[in-house]
């Protein structure tokens, strides 16, 4: 009889313990998110105060921050998903270059339309995600090695398709990609006193919708909770009945799908493709995820933090450009400093959690 009475008590204890662990993770996430949002608005406010004459005083400058980084926002969301599970993907720059070049060749030479190009981009992204997910999740090969090979594969295929840089020469696609959404009641006056409404690219709307969808996926679905569980402690997740291998596989598939969408948005914005296209994009996405509060160890992360991580990096780039620095390395140096700060902060949080568990 005593063992029967103890079983419900043990179940209740485990449930309470799980709730406490979830609250702790949410607290860490909220803390990192607060720092990221505060950092972004502080940097941007200082730019408006001291560099207002360089364009930061204009409303359109703020919207340009989204226009220039719509593709990176989507790709960084994919990186956040795999990093939450404790994995990594550095192939997204190579897949983006392949998507841009392949779609341009299809548009220019084979009469592709918008829908056909989008399907091609999604197919390329999914192919990378499925192949890499199988190797990482089921064959248990190190994610860095697999996705490094994926990066080289992507750029190698670009060289096979087209060595030189190519531009979109499809009038219908150019017209659609050049369209803008006018923001009512927001804008700036030019030197002649004419009011110009602020404009957003359609890619920004797609990126923001994806941010919201991924947020609900991670927070409100069993798959999203499985991502956090696997990243937090794979052994515990396995004991809870979570298929760890399938969860890791799905994380890479989603990352590949988002890389396909992000690559298409990159094409939509630049309308060009080359072997060197999107060089360093994977590092920008990883740094945005880390600055946004995604732990390198997995188990903690917030998609809205990733969004603000992208915006923070973009603001730093705009500031360096506005100052007029001729050295192209200053944006990278500044981002590296921020990245080091957040990595140290994450290390402090992880050590605090270890001390509590002990």
N, C-alpha and C positions, 0 to 999 in steps of 0.2 A: 504493500500500500504506500509506503514512504517513497519508493522510487516513482510511483505514478503521480504522487503529489509534487515531487521535485521537478518532473519534466516540464510542466507548464511554467514553473518559476524560472527554470533555466531559459526557456523560450522567451519569457518576458524580459529577463536580464539581457539576453542577446539583442532583443529588439531595442531596449533602452540604450545599449552600448552602440548599436549601429546609428541610432538617431543622434547621439552625442558626437560620433565621428563625422556624420554629415554636417552637423552644425559647425564643427571645428573647420572643416573644409570650406564651408560657405563663408566663415569668418575670414579665413586666409584669402579667399577669392575677393571678398568685399574690400579687404584692406588693400590688396594689390590694385584692385580696380580704382579705388579712391585715389591712390597715389598717382596712377596713370592719368586719370581725368584732371586732377589738380595740376599735374605737370604740364599737360597740354594747354589748358586755359591760361596758366601762368606764362608759359613761353609765348603764346599768341598775344596775350595782353601786353607783354613787354615789347613785342614786335610792333604792335599798334601804337604804343606810346613813343617809342624811340625811332621807329622806321615807318611812321605814318605817311611821310612824303615819298616813300619808296613803293607805295601801293598797298600797304597793309591797312591803311585807313579806308580802303574801298571795300564795299560789300562783295564785289565780284571776286576779290582775292580769296576770300573765305570759301566761296563756292568752287574756285579753281583748285583748291586743295582737294576737293572731292573729285573733280573732273580728271585731275592728273593721276589719281590713285585708285580709281574704281576697280581696275583689274587686280591691283595688289590687295585690295580689301578682300576680294573673293578668294584669291589664292592663299592669303594669310589665314582665312577661316579654315581652309583645308589643312594647312599646317598645324593649326591649333588642335584640330580633331586628332591627328595622329600623335601629336605631342602629349595630349591629355592621356592617351593610352600608353605613353612611355616610349613611343617610337619617333621616327624622323623621316623626312622626305626631302632630298636635295635635288630631285630631278625636275622640279616644276619649271625652272628656267629653260632647260632643254626642251621640255614638252611644249612650252609656250612658243619657243622659236619654231618648232616643227609645225605647230598649229597655224601660226601666222603665215609661214612660207607655203605650206600645203594649201591653205584656203585661198591665198592670192593666186597661186598657179591654177587652181580650179576655177576661180573667178575670171581670170584673164584668158586662159587657154581653152577651158572646157565648158564654158558657159554656165558655171554654177550660179545659183541665186542665193539669196540671204539664207533661206531655210536649209538648202543643201550644204552650205558652208558651215552653218551652226551644227548640223548633224555630224559633219566630218570632224569638227572640233571636239564634240562630245565623245565621238568614237575614239579619237586619239587619246583623250584624257582617260577614258575608261579602260582602254587597252593598257596604258601605263599602270593605272591603279590596280587592275586585276592581276597582271603579270607580277608586279612587285609585291602585291598583297599575298599571292600564293607562295612566293619565295620566302617572304619574311615570316608569315604566320604559320605555314604548314611545313616548310623545310627548315625553319628557324635559322635562316641566314641573317647576319647582322644587317639592320636596316640601312646603316650608313653605306656599307659596301654595295648593297643591292641598288639603292637609289643613286649612288655615284655612277654605277654602270648605266643606270637609266638616263642620267644627265648626258653622259658621253654618247649613248645610243641616239638620243634625241638630236643632238647637234650633228652627229655623223650622218643621220638620215637627211637633215637639212642640206648638208653639203652635197649629198647624192642628188637631191631634187633640184637645187639651184645654188650655185656657188656665189653669184653676185647678189647684191641687194635688189629686191623687187618691190614695186609699188603697185597698189590697187589701180587698175585701169578699167574698172567696171562702173559705168555712170550711175546705175541704179544703186549700187552699194555705196558709192561715194556720196550720193545725195542723202541716203538714209543715215550714214555715219556722221554726216555733217549737220544733221538736224539737232536742234537744241530746244529745251523746255524753258520757257520764260517764267520767272518767278514773280507773281503779282506783288506790286507795291514795294518791291525791293530792287535797288539799283543805285547807280551813281550818276552824277552830272559830269559831263565832259567839259573841256575848256571853253566850249561855245555855249555852255549853259543848257545843253540838251540832256534830258533824262534818258539814261540807257538802262533798261531792265536787266537784272542779273539773269544768267542762263546756266542751266545744268545739262550735261549730256545724258542721254537715255541710259547709258551704262551705269550711271550713279544710282538711278532708281532700281535697276536690277541688283546692284551690289547691296544696297540697303535692305531690299526684300530678302536677299539671301542671308544677310546677317540676322534678321529677325527669325527666319525659318530655322537656321542652325541653332539659334539660342533656344527655341522651343524644342528642337530635336534633342539637344543635350540635357535640358532641364525637365522636360515633361514626358519623355518616352523611355521605355525600358532599355532600348538600344543606347540612348544617350547616357543613362545611368550605368550601363554596362561599361561604356568607355571609361568613365571615372573610376569604376571599381577595378577594372583591369589595370589601369595606370597607377592606382593607389597601392594595390597589393594583389598580384595575379593569383597567388596561392589561396588567399581568402576568397577571391572572386570565383575560383574553381570550386571551392567548398560550398559556395552559395548556389552552385548549379549553373554558373555562367560558362558558356563555351568560349574560353579565352582565345583559342585560335581563330574561331569564326569572327569574334569581336574585333580582333586585330586586323583580320582580312577586310572586314566591312569598313574599318577606319581608313584603310588605304584606298579602297574602292571609292569612298566618298571624297577623299582627297584628290584622287584622279579625276572624278567627275567635276569637282570645283575647279581643278586646274584646267579642264576643258572649257568651262564657262569663262574663267578668268583669262585664258589664252585668247578666246574669241573677243572678249571685251578689250584686251590689249590690241588686237588687230583693229577693232572698231575705232579705237582712239588714235593709233599711229598710222594705220593703213599702209604698213610696210613690213617686210620680213627679210631676215638675213641669218647667217650662221651665228653672228654675234648678238642677235636680237635677245633682249631680256637677260643680258649677262649680269649676274649678281642678284637677280630677282629672288632666287631661293633664299639668299642671305637676308635680303630685306624682309621677306615674309617671316622667316624664323625670328629675326630681331623684333619685328612688330609683335609677334606672339609673346615673346618673352617680356618685352616692355609692357604689354597688355596684361601680364600677370599669369601666363601659362608656365607652370613649373617644368623645368627640364627633366625632373624625376617622374613626372606624370601625376595624374590624379587630381590636379587643380588647374582651373583655367576658366576664362569667361570670354565669350565671343565679343561682347561689347568692349571689353578691355582690349581685344585685338584690334577692333575698329579704331579706338583712340590711340593705340600703339602705332598704327599706320599713319594717322593724322599727325601725331607728334613727330615722326620721322619726316613726313612731308613738310611740316612747318620749319623744321631745322634746315632742310634743303632750300626752301624759299628764302629763309633769312640769310643764308650764306650767299645765295644768288643776289639778293637785294643789296647786301653789303658791297658786292662787286669784287669778291675775292677771285683772283685768277687761278688759284690753286684748286684743282678739282677734288683734292683729297680731304679738304676741310669738312665737307658733309659727312664723309666716312669716319673721320676722326671724332666728330661730335657724336655720331650715332654709336661708335664704339665705346665712348665714355658713358653714354646712357645705358648701353647694354651691360657694361661692367657693373654699373651701379645696381641695376635690377638683378643681375646674377648674384651679387653679394647679398642683396636683400633677400632673395630666395634662399640662399644658403643659411642665412640667419633664421628664417622661418622654419626651414627643415630641421636645423639643429635644435630649435625650441621644441618642435614636435617630437623629436627623438628623446629629448630630456623628459618630456611629459610622459611618454610611453614607458620610460624606464622607471 
